[in-house]
């Protein structure tokens, strides 16, 4: 007689369901299931040796705590892959002095004065994207507007254009897929590895004379 395999806890199943493709398109029922299982916005997940924060008050307190370390997760991630080598230097995964150093490198590009100077450019890009949306059928505002607008603004700040634009959009999608974790298929991971390798090689090839935010044509 065989012993049936233990069933995952309802808390784990509810959290895992948030990464299902259907939940990505409509996450709100999944959020409600997680909130119903949590206590004060806090849900323990012993299978992952983790705690899932689902409430605004709990997350607000967590993000303001000096004891929180955002870099520990990526530092302990297994595998020496191109994707991990791409993520580990990112400011998102650094704390303390390391985070402050990286933030200081990009802070000058996002001062109120610089942002104000970009206002008309952003408005022009927004108008162009709105004009391209279909008028006589339903449209995906994330794919047609919310996703490309910030990508185009950042590409302009970096001096990317032409073939660089399509390449940059593909790379950022791969990074989003990696961070989102919705699909860990072999095909997706192979694409992410290729894009991560290309991205690291591309930006390492920038001439140092171009400054901290160089353009290809500088």
Secondary structure, DSSP 4 states (H G I P E B T S, - for coil): -PPPPPPPPHHHHHHHHTTSHHHHHS-HHHHHHHHHHSBTTEEEEGGGTEEEE-SHHHHHHHHH-TT--SHHHHHT-----HHHHHHHTSGGG--HHHHHHHHHHHHGGGSHHHHHHTHHHHHHHHHHHHHHS-SSS---HIIIIIHHHHHHHHHHHHT--THHHHHHHHHHHHHHHHHH-S---HHHHHHHHHHHHHHHHHHHTS-GGG-TT--TT-
